Amino acid sequence: ILVDSSRTAKSPELFSMLTDLVSKISKENIGSNLNSEERLNLYSTLFDYYSTIGEKDSIILYQTNYYLLKDSLVGLETQNRLSELLEIHESNKKEKTIRTQAEQIINYSDLLLLSGAMIVVILLFAIYMIFNNRKMRKLNVEISELNSQLTESTRNKEQLFSYIAHDLRGPLMTSNSVINMLRNATLSAEKMKEYLVQLGKTIHKSEMFTENLIHWAKTKTGTIKSIKKQVDLEQIISESLNQFEYDIANKSLKIVKNISPLTIETDPILFQAVVNNIVQNAVRYGDKNSEINIVIKQENSNWDLSVANTGKPISKDTISKFNNAELIHNETGNGIGLTIIKNYVELLELSISLNSESQATTFTISN
């Protein structure tokens, strides 16, 4: 029935056919079985038909139906379009949200990685600082020890020069005076002999001092090693007394010995040097016509050797330095000897005590 209404108006046959069709459509309500597009075309055709025949009510009816349906279709299309746009918008929104969340996750991951890297760097720096501080403290301790050793070495050298100047100057001056006297041709044989004895005594003192000096230097450089063997203690004492026989007789000293036979295991050379210095100290500082007491005591495996003399006591400062193994310098010039005694006793893994009060001075060596 979709024909041009202008053609039907010119053809009575077509118009009659169209009239029958319109009548049939109206009676059978065909429009209810059509879809929206077909109904819209139907309303347009019926509108044209009734416009041709001039039936106003039908014209108004189908024109109204046409526009209502068209508006409805346009509205539905608009709604569908809006729904599509809304769906697209929601989809885009979800996609954007997912992308944002993914970016946040990525950012969080980057942040975690960066934080982890920073923590590792901080830990490594802290470990480095701890290690460096320990190393610096160790270096500072070593530097401090080296400074202390250098200071001690400098002090020892200064004291050593002082000993050399003090202990060698006296014997040299005495020797020079004796030699000048010996040049005097008018001296009697007896005086000549006396001066020669005095010269020998002075030279012997210088030799002993030089020997002590060499031994002290060896203890400082570590070249002296203790070699222990069985030693007769009474023999060590006898050899030491023989070295100072002239001085003992010259001062009219009496040697009182209370000695039990005793054999000990020690280094004979170092132990002899210790006893020599102790006996020399007793002979040198003992009063004339006094006694030197030498005592050996033994109880089971323990023993001690003591040498005591009467005379001027040793100063408290000298005793303090002796007990602390320091270099000792005193006006009488026996400081290096006391230092040798202390150092050698330590090398022999023995102990020594010094007691000096009133008119008595006693050295005691014990194991």
MITOR-17099 format. One record per residue: x, y, z of N, C-alpha, C in turn. Coordinates in steps of 0.02 Angstrom, whole numbers, padded with zeros to 5 digits, always signed. Each point is the difference from the previous one (the first is absolute). Example, Ala and Ser with C-alpha at 12.3 -4.5 7.8 and 13.67 -1.06 7.14 Angstrom:
residues 2
+00660-00284+00390-00045+00059+00000+00045+00060+00000-00018+00053-00036+00042+00059+00003-00039+00055+00037
//
This chain:
residues 367
+00041-00061+00000-00041+00061+00000+00043+00063+00000+00067-00011+00004+00043+00059+00004+00010+00027-00070-00045+00040-00021+00001+00029-00068-00005+00075+00006+00020+00033-00052-00003+00072-00003-00073+00022-00004-00024+00038+00049-00071+00021+00002-00017+00045-00058+00049+00035-00027-00015+00044-00057-00018-00041-00061+00029-00061-00007-00016-00044-00056-00070-00030+00009-00017-00018+00062-00067-00029+00012-00055+00050-00014+00013+00062+00011-00051+00051-00012-00014+00007-00075+00048-00016-00043-00008+00006-00072-00027-00063-00030+00003-00055+00038-00024-00065-00028-00058-00023+00043-00059+00000-00029-00059-00023+00038+00007-00072+00021+00033-00039-00040+00007-00071+00017+00045-00009+00062+00055+00035-00002+00045-00004+00057-00033+00029+00063-00034+00053-00009-00033+00031+00057-00052-00046+00030-00038-00036-00045-00051-00046+00023+00033-00058+00038+00056-00023-00028+00038-00055+00032+00026+00023+00069+00026+00062+00001+00026+00027+00062-00054+00007+00052-00061+00021-00025-00056+00008+00047-00018-00066+00031-00002-00052-00041-00016-00068+00026+00055-00022+00051+00061+00014-00017+00055-00021+00046-00004+00037+00066-00013+00065-00003-00005+00040+00061-00058-00025+00043-00055-00016-00035-00059-00026+00037+00017-00066+00034+00036-00043-00038+00018-00065+00028+00049+00008+00059+00049+00046-00008+00048+00013+00054-00035+00024+00063-00049+00044-00011-00036+00028+00058-00040-00053+00035-00033-00044-00041-00043-00051+00031+00042-00055+00035+00054-00021-00029+00039-00056+00027+00056+00022+00048+00007+00066+00008+00050+00026+00047+00070-00029-00014+00020+00006-00062+00065-00027-00021+00059+00036+00033-00010+00063+00016+00055+00041+00028+00029-00029+00064-00042-00039+00037+00024-00028+00063+00052-00055-00010+00000-00029-00062+00048-00055-00015+00065+00025-00031+00006+00065-00011+00059+00027-00033+00051+00026+00052+00061+00004-00023+00050+00030+00045-00004+00075-00005+00039+00034+00039-00005+00073+00006+00014+00034-00066+00050-00023-00037+00018+00031-00063-00055-00009-00051-00028-00062-00001-00055-00014-00047-00062+00040+00018-00015+00005+00062-00058+00039+00021+00009+00073-00017+00062+00025+00008+00013+00071-00017-00012+00012-00074+00021-00047-00042-00013+00007-00073-00075-00005-00015-00033-00045+00039-00072-00009-00010-00038+00064+00016+00017+00031+00057-00033+00062+00020+00013+00055-00051+00060+00001-00028+00016+00052-00050-00043-00010-00063-00008-00064-00021-00040-00014-00060-00073+00017+00010-00026-00022+00060-00071+00015+00015-00011+00074+00006+00047+00036+00025-00006+00072+00005-00004+00031-00070+00044-00025-00045-00003+00025-00069-00067-00017-00033-00024-00062+00013-00063-00022-00030-00058+00044+00023-00004+00010+00065-00057+00040+00025+00009+00073-00017+00060+00022-00010+00010+00070-00024-00027+00007-00070+00006-00055-00040-00024+00002-00069-00076+00002-00002-00031-00040+00044-00074-00002-00002-00030+00054+00043+00043+00033+00041-00024+00057+00039-00038-00018+00062+00014-00057+00028-00035-00020+00063+00044+00025+00058-00024+00055+00029+00039+00037+00049+00012-00041+00063-00051-00034+00024+00009-00037+00064+00054-00053-00008-00001-00035-00057+00050-00052-00011+00069+00031-00010-00001+00059-00036+00064+00035-00010+00032+00016+00068-00042+00029+00043+00026+00019+00067+00021-00062+00039-00039-00054-00004+00015-00062+00037+00067-00029-00021+00009-00009-00066+00061-00033-00022+00061+00046+00003-00015+00064-00008+00056+00047+00009+00025-00001+00072-00049+00000+00046+00018-00002+00072+00036-00065+00016-00028-00057-00025+00033-00065+00013+00071-00002-00029+00007+00029-00059+00065+00000-00033+00052+00037+00043-00018+00062+00022+00048+00039+00039+00012-00028+00070-00054-00027+00030+00009-00031+00066+00048-00059-00004-00011-00042-00052+00044-00058-00008+00070+00021-00017+00005+00051-00044+00067+00024-00018+00036+00028+00061-00038+00042+00040+00031+00027+00061+00020-00056+00047-00044-00050+00002+00015-00057+00044+00064-00036-00022+00004-00009-00068+00059-00033-00026+00063+00042+00011-00008+00067-00012+00057+00044+00012+00021-00002+00073-00049+00003+00044+00014-00003+00072+00033-00065+00019-00026-00056-00028+00029-00065+00015+00072-00004-00027+00008+00026-00059+00068+00001-00029+00047+00042+00042-00027+00059+00021+00040+00044+00043+00018-00034+00065-00052-00034+00027+00012-00036+00063+00052-00055-00009-00010-00037-00057+00049-00053-00013+00070+00028-00009+00002+00057-00035+00065+00031-00011+00032+00024+00065-00046+00028+00041+00024+00022+00065+00025-00059+00043-00038-00055-00007+00021-00060+00037+00068-00024-00024+00006+00001-00068+00065-00020-00028+00056+00045+00024-00015+00067-00002+00050+00048+00023+00017-00010+00074-00055-00015+00038+00010-00011+00072+00043-00063+00011-00017-00052-00039+00040-00061+00005+00073+00013-00019+00007+00037-00055+00068+00018-00022+00036+00039+00055-00037+00049+00029+00028+00041+00053+00020-00043+00061-00047-00044+00020+00015-00044+00056+00060-00045-00015+00000-00026-00063+00055-00042-00019+00066+00038+00002-00003+00061-00028+00060+00042+00001+00022+00017+00072-00052+00011+00041+00013+00016+00070+00033-00059+00036-00030-00060-00012+00029-00060+00030+00071-00011-00025+00008+00009-00067+00066-00009-00029+00050+00049+00030-00024+00064+00008+00044+00050+00030+00017-00017+00072-00053-00025+00036+00012-00020+00070+00050-00056+00004-00010-00050-00044+00046-00057-00001+00071+00023-00017+00004+00046-00050+00065+00025-00020+00032+00041+00057-00042+00040+00034+00025+00039+00057+00025-00045+00055-00041-00053+00015+00021-00047+00051+00064-00036-00019+00003-00018-00064+00061-00033-00024+00060+00047+00006-00011+00064-00018+00054+00049+00007+00020+00008+00073-00053+00001+00044+00015+00006+00071+00040-00060+00025-00021-00060-00023+00036-00060+00019+00072+00004-00024+00007+00022-00063+00068+00008-00027+00039+00051+00040-00035+00057+00016+00033+00051+00040+00019-00026+00069-00047-00038+00030+00015-00030+00065+00059-00048-00005+00001-00039-00053+00056-00046-00010+00066+00038-00008-00003+00053-00042+00060+00041-00008+00021+00032+00066-00052+00022+00038+00015+00032+00065+00031-00051+00047-00028-00061+00001+00027-00052+00043+00072-00018-00021+00010-00006-00066+00067-00014-00024+00049+00055+00019-00023+00063-00009+00042+00056+00017+00015+00002+00075-00054-00014+00040+00009-00001+00073+00048-00055+00019-00009-00059-00031+00045-00056+00015+00072+00016-00018+00008+00032-00058+00067+00019-00022+00031+00050+00049-00041+00048+00022+00025+00050+00048+00019-00032+00066-00042-00048+00023+00015-00035+00063+00066-00038-00006+00008-00034-00057+00062-00038-00012+00060+00047+00001-00007+00057-00035+00054+00050-00002+00016+00025+00070-00053+00015+00039+00010+00024+00069+00035-00052+00042-00023-00063-00006+00032-00055+00038+00073-00008-00019+00014+00002-00066+00069-00006-00023+00043+00058+00026-00030+00060-00001+00037+00058+00026+00012-00006+00074-00053-00024+00037+00008-00009+00073+00054-00052+00015-00001-00056-00038+00051-00052+00010+00070+00028-00015+00004+00039-00055+00064+00031-00017+00024+00047+00055-00047+00040+00027+00020+00047+00053+00022-00037+00062-00037-00054+00018+00019-00040+00059+00069-00030-00010+00010-00030-00059+00065-00030-00015+00055+00053+00000-00015+00057-00030+00049+00054-00004+00017+00027+00069-00053+00007+00043+00011+00025+00068+00044-00049+00039-00015-00066-00008+00041-00050+00035+00072+00004-00024+00007+00006-00066+00067+00004-00028+00036+00062+00025-00036+00056+00003+00030+00062+00024+00019-00006+00074-00045-00032+00040+00016-00009+00071+00062-00044+00008+00003-00053-00042+00058-00045+00004+00063+00038-00019-00004+00041-00054+00058+00040-00020+00020+00050+00053-00052+00030+00033+00015+00048+00053+00035-00034+00058-00024-00061+00016+00033-00038+00055+00072-00016-00019+00010-00023-00063+00068-00016-00022+00044+00062+00000-00028+00056-00023+00039+00063+00000+00017+00020+00071-00050-00007+00045+00012+00017+00070+00055-00044+00031-00004-00066-00017+00051-00045+00026+00069+00018-00029+00001+00015-00066+00064+00020-00030+00027+00064+00031-00045+00048+00013+00021+00062+00033+00028-00014+00069-00035-00046+00037+00024-00017+00066+00068-00033-00003+00007-00046-00049+00065-00033-00008+00054+00049-00019-00018+00047-00044+00049+00051-00021+00019+00044+00059-00051+00019+00040+00014+00041+00059+00044-00037+00049-00017-00065+00011+00040-00041+00046+00071-00009-00026+00004-00011-00067+00067-00009-00029+00041+00064+00007-00032+00057-00012+00036+00064+00007+00022+00011+00072-00045-00016+00047+00017+00008+00071+00057-00047+00020-00004-00063-00026+00053-00048+00016+00068+00023-00027-00002+00028-00063+00062+00025-00029+00029+00057+00041-00045+00046+00021+00024+00056+00040+00030-00024+00066-00034-00049+00032+00026-00026+00063+00065-00039-00012+00001-00036-00057+00060-00039-00016+00061+00046-00009-00010+00055-00036+00055+00048-00008+00021+00029+00068-00050+00010+00042+00015+00026+00067+00042-00050+00039-00019-00065-00005+00039-00052+00035+00072-00002-00027+00005+00000-00065+00067-00004-00030+00043+00059+00022-00029+00060-00002+00037+00060+00020+00020-00004+00074-00048-00024+00042+00013-00001+00072+00047-00056+00020-00014-00062-00025+00037-00058+00023+00069-00008-00032+00009+00029-00058+00066-00004-00032+00045+00059+00016-00032+00057+00015+00041+00060+00013+00043-00010+00063-00032-00026+00054+00038-00009+00062+00059-00046-00008-00009-00062-00026+00056-00046-00009+00054+00028-00046-00021+00035-00053+00049+00029-00046+00042+00053+00034-00033+00042+00040+00037+00053+00035+00048-00031+00051-00024-00052+00036+00042-00034+00049+00060-00033-00034-00014-00034-00057+00054-00033-00037+00052+00051-00024-00024+00057-00023+00046+00052-00024+00043+00026+00056-00030+00009+00059+00039+00024+00058+00052-00051+00021-00019-00064+00001+00048-00052+00019+00057-00005-00049-00016+00005-00064+00051-00004-00052+00049+00059+00007-00026+00058+00015+00044+00059+00010+00046-00011+00060-00027-00031+00053+00041-00014+00059+00055-00051-00016-00019-00051-00041+00048-00052-00018+00058+00028-00041-00012+00055-00033+00054+00032-00040+00052+00032+00044-00017+00010+00063+00048+00031+00046+00056-00049+00016+00059+00015-00020+00057-00046+00008+00021-00009+00073-00020+00046+00044+00022-00003+00070-00043-00046+00043-00052-00032-00030-00044-00044+00039+00038-00061+00023-00015-00021+00060+00029-00061+00026-00035-00060-00030+00032-00057+00007-00028-00062-00028-00067-00017+00033-00004+00014+00065-00063-00014+00036-00056+00044-00025+00015+00067-00009-00052+00045-00026-00018-00017-00072+00050-00020-00039-00012-00020-00069-00049-00059-00002+00011-00048+00045-00043-00059+00003-00071+00020+00021-00004+00045+00048-00066+00023+00024-00040+00035-00056+00036+00042-00037-00034+00036-00055-00021-00047-00056+00042-00051-00013-00018-00049-00052-00062-00040+00020-00003-00017+00065-00060-00036+00024-00061+00044-00008+00008+00065+00018-00056+00047-00007-00021+00007-00073+00050+00001-00045-00016+00006-00071-00036-00063-00025+00023-00058+00023-00034-00062-00020-00071-00003+00025-00010+00025+00061-00068+00002+00029-00045+00045-00042+00027+00058-00019-00040+00048-00039-00017-00029-00069+00050-00033-00030-00012-00030-00066-00051-00056+00006+00004-00039+00053-00048-00055+00011-00071+00027+00006-00008+00056+00036-00066+00030+00006-00027+00022-00068+00045+00029-00040-00021+00023-00066-00020-00059-00044+00039-00055+00006-00017-00060-00039-00069-00028+00020-00012-00002+00064-00064-00027+00024-00058+00044-00022+00011+00066+00003-00053+00046-00022-00014-00010-00075+00055-00005-00039-00008-00010-00073-00036-00065-00015+00018-00052+00038-00033-00065-00010-00075+00005+00017-00016+00033+00054-00071+00010+00018-00037+00039-00054+00035+00050-00026-00030+00042-00052-00016-00041-00063+00047-00043-00019-00011-00043-00059-00057-00049+00013-00001-00029+00060-00054-00047+00016-00068+00035+00000-00003+00061+00028-00063+00036+00001-00025+00014-00071+00046+00020-00044-00018+00012-00070-00027-00063-00033+00029-00057+00016-00023-00063-00029-00070-00019+00024-00014+00016+00063-00068-00014+00025-00051+00043-00036+00017+00060-00018-00046+00044-00035-00011-00021-00072+00050-00028-00032-00007-00021-00070-00024-00072-00006-00005-00035+00056-00026-00068+00000+00050-00052-00025+00064+00018-00001+00051-00048-00025+00023-00049+00054-00018+00014+00063+00018-00046+00054-00056-00050+00010+00016-00064-00004-00048-00053+00011+00023-00043+00059-00048-00020+00040+00016-00040+00059+00009-00074-00020+00060-00028+00016+00014-00071-00013+00013-00033+00069-00048-00037+00022+00003-00026+00069+00036-00068+00002+00037-00009+00058+00033-00064+00014+00008-00005+00076+00025-00056+00024+00010-00010+00072+00060+00042+00023-00010+00039+00053+00051+00046+00024+00007-00009+00076+00063-00003+00024+00015-00003+00072-00002+00071+00028-00048+00015+00042-00009+00067+00025+00059+00023+00044+00028-00045+00039+00057+00018+00043+00061+00019-00043+00009-00033-00056+00056+00016-00044-00009+00070-00031-00062+00016-00019-00014+00067-00028+00019+00054+00050-00018-00010+00064+00015+00050+00052+00075+00005+00011+00035-00056+00000+00072+00001+00011+00036+00038-00056-00019-00011-00062+00030+00035-00056-00012+00075+00004-00059+00019+00022-00015+00071+00007+00041+00032+00055+00008-00034+00057+00040+00027+00055+00073+00006-00020+00025-00047-00040+00070+00003-00022+00013+00063-00043-00050+00022-00039+00009+00059-00042+00010+00063+00042-00029+00001+00060+00004+00061+00041+00042-00012+00064+00046-00047-00007+00042-00018+00058+00041+00060+00024+00029+00037-00046+00041+00058+00019-00043+00053+00035-00059+00017-00028-00043+00051+00031-00024-00023+00069-00015-00065+00007-00023-00025+00064+00054+00008+00053+00062-00017-00020+00056+00006+00048+00015+00073+00014-00005+00043-00051+00016+00071+00008-00047+00034+00049-00065-00023+00003-00049+00030+00046-00008-00041+00063+00042-00052+00007-00003-00043+00060-00070-00027+00011-00031-00023-00055-00067-00028+00005+00003-00073+00018-00048-00022+00039-00003-00070+00021-00058-00034-00037+00015-00054-00035-00052-00037-00037-00026-00056+00045-00064+00004+00016-00032-00051+00041-00047-00039-00045+00015-00065-00009-00040-00042-00046-00039-00052+00039-00062-00005-00016-00043-00053+00027-00029-00036-00061+00039-00044-00029-00016-00028-00065-00008-00076+00006-00056-00023-00026-00011-00072-00007+00015-00020-00071+00029-00059-00011+00013-00022-00069-00065-00001-00041+00002+00035-00056-00062+00004-00041+00018+00005-00074-00031-00043-00040+00008+00003-00073-00067+00021-00031+00003+00052-00041-00062+00025-00032+00008-00002-00075-00056+00003-00035+00001+00001-00073-00010+00073-00023+00052+00029-00029-00003+00069-00022+00054+00012-00052+00003+00060-00027+00052+00019-00047+00061+00022+00040+00055-00035-00003+00057+00017+00043+00029+00069-00013+00002+00022-00063+00030+00065-00016-00042+00057+00028-00066-00003-00014-00044+00054+00024-00004+00000+00076-00005-00060+00029-00006-00003+00073+00065+00024+00033+00057-00015-00029+00065+00024+00027+00002+00076-00003-00026+00029-00055+00000+00073-00007-00044+00031+00054-00057-00031+00016-00045+00026+00052+00035-00001+00067+00029-00057+00018+00034-00006+00065+00059+00048+00004+00039+00007-00054+00056+00046-00001-00022+00072+00017-00054+00021-00031-00024+00068+00012-00025+00009+00071-00033-00051+00026-00025+00005+00069+00058+00002+00050+00049-00044-00010+00059+00000+00045+00039+00065-00007+00009+00024-00062+00035+00064-00010-00036+00056+00037-00067+00002-00003-00038+00051+00035+00011-00004+00075+00000-00063+00027+00011-00008+00072+00070+00022+00020+00051-00017-00041+00069+00019+00016+00009+00075-00006-00027+00029-00051+00009+00072-00013-00032+00042+00055-00061-00018+00021-00037+00043+00046+00001-00025+00072+00034-00057+00012+00006-00023+00069+00049+00043+00039-00017+00011+00064+00045+00039+00043+00065-00040+00012+00054+00037+00011+00064-00032+00016-00007-00039+00066+00035-00056+00003-00001-00044+00058-00070-00028+00016-00043-00001-00051-00067-00028+00010-00004-00070-00030-00060-00030+00004-00010-00067-00026-00044+00000-00062+00014-00048-00044-00045-00015-00056-00025-00071+00011-00065-00007+00008-00031-00064+00015-00030-00030-00064+00021-00061-00015-00026-00036-00058-00034-00063+00025-00065-00006-00016-00040-00055+00027-00037-00035-00057+00001-00067+00002-00039-00040-00047-00048-00043+00041-00064+00005-00017-00051-00039+00034-00036-00043-00051-00019-00060+00022-00037-00045-00045-00054-00035+00039-00060-00001-00030-00056-00036+00030-00037-00036-00056+00007-00066+00000-00026-00042-00055+00031+00024-00066-00043+00020-00047+00027+00022-00065+00010+00076-00002-00015+00035+00054+00007+00072+00002+00067+00019+00033+00032+00052-00026+00063+00023+00027+00005+00076-00007+00044+00029+00041+00014+00071-00009+00072+00014+00022+00030+00050-00033+00068+00022+00014-00003+00074+00019+00028+00017+00059+00000+00069+00022+00070+00024+00015+00014+00063-00018+00065+00032+00013-00016+00065+00036+00026+00009+00061-00016+00059+00041+00064+00033+00023-00001+00067+00001+00057+00039+00024-00025+00056+00045+00043+00024+00044-00017+00058+00042+00034+00061-00029-00036+00055+00000+00027+00061-00028-00057+00048-00017+00015+00051-00039-00051+00049-00018-00055-00033-00041-00065+00009+00019-00054-00032-00037-00010+00029-00070-00029-00039-00043-00016+00023-00068-00062+00044+00003-00001+00052-00040-00057+00048+00001-00064-00034-00022-00056+00027+00024-00066-00026-00017-00013+00006-00076+00024+00054-00030-00010+00010-00073+00035-00055-00039+00061-00017+00021+00038-00053-00034-00035-00068+00008-00025-00013+00061-00036-00063+00012-00063-00004-00043-00037+00056-00004-00061+00001-00041+00015-00014-00073+00052+00031-00027+00020-00013-00070+00023-00072-00009+00036-00026+00049+00024-00068-00003-00059-00049-00003-00050+00011+00041-00058-00045+00001-00042+00005-00063+00006+00057-00036-00038+00010-00061+00043-00011-00062+00058-00028+00008+00045-00017-00056+00018+00061-00043+00009+00058+00033+00020+00060-00037+00076+00008+00004+00026+00039-00047+00071+00018+00004+00011+00042+00063+00054-00016+00035+00013+00033+00064+00064+00041-00005-00004+00060+00024+00060+00043+00001+00007+00029+00070+00056-00013+00031+00012+00031+00065+00070+00030+00001+00013+00039+00051+00062+00038+00002+00062-00045+00006-00010-00060+00027+00057-00045+00009+00017-00039-00062-00042+00004-00051+00018-00029-00064-00013-00074-00007-00046-00028+00040-00014-00072-00006-00068-00013-00030-00028+00050-00035-00068-00008-00027-00005-00055-00052+00049-00002-00047-00003-00050-00053+00006-00071+00028+00038-00007+00056+00007-00065+00032-00066-00024+00028-00038+00044+00033-00065-00019+00027-00049-00017-00056+00004+00037-00056-00043-00014-00057+00016-00068-00029+00065-00017-00006+00020-00066-00024-00027-00055+00045+00004+00010+00065-00026-00050+00047-00073-00014-00013-00039+00053-00006-00072-00008-00009-00016-00033-00067+00032+00022-00054-00014-00028-00067+00020-00073-00005+00058-00017+00028+00023-00069-00005-00043-00048+00041-00021+00022+00058-00044-00042+00042-00065-00015-00036-00027+00050-00036-00061-00011-00039+00012-00049-00057+00059+00006-00034+00017-00048-00054+00006-00071+00027+00024-00007+00062+00008-00066+00030-00065-00026+00031-00053+00040-00006-00066-00018+00027+00003-00012+00075+00040+00042+00034+00005-00001+00072-00030+00066+00027+00000+00007+00065-00024+00062+00031+00054+00027+00046+00000+00066+00011+00049+00032+00044-00034+00055+00038+00020+00009+00062-00026+00053+00042+00058+00040+00029-00012+00064+00011+00051+00044+00028-00029+00033+00062+00034-00008+00056-00021+00030+00063+00058+00041+00027-00012+00066+00008+00053+00043+00024-00029+00050+00049+00017-00009+00064-00024+00045+00052+00051+00004+00056-00001+00055+00035+00048+00012+00055+00072-00010-00027+00036-00049+00026+00070-00011-00019+00009-00066-00038-00055-00031-00023+00005-00065-00032-00032+00001-00070+00035-00031-00048-00026-00008-00068+00005-00074-00018-00057-00029-00023-00002-00071-00015-00031-00013-00068+00035-00037-00042-00026-00027-00063-00018-00073+00011-00060-00020-00023-00021-00070+00007-00025-00025-00066+00033-00053-00026-00021-00033-00062-00036-00065+00019-00057-00013-00032-00037-00063+00015-00031-00026-00064-00015-00066+00001-00030-00030-00060-00076+00002+00004
//
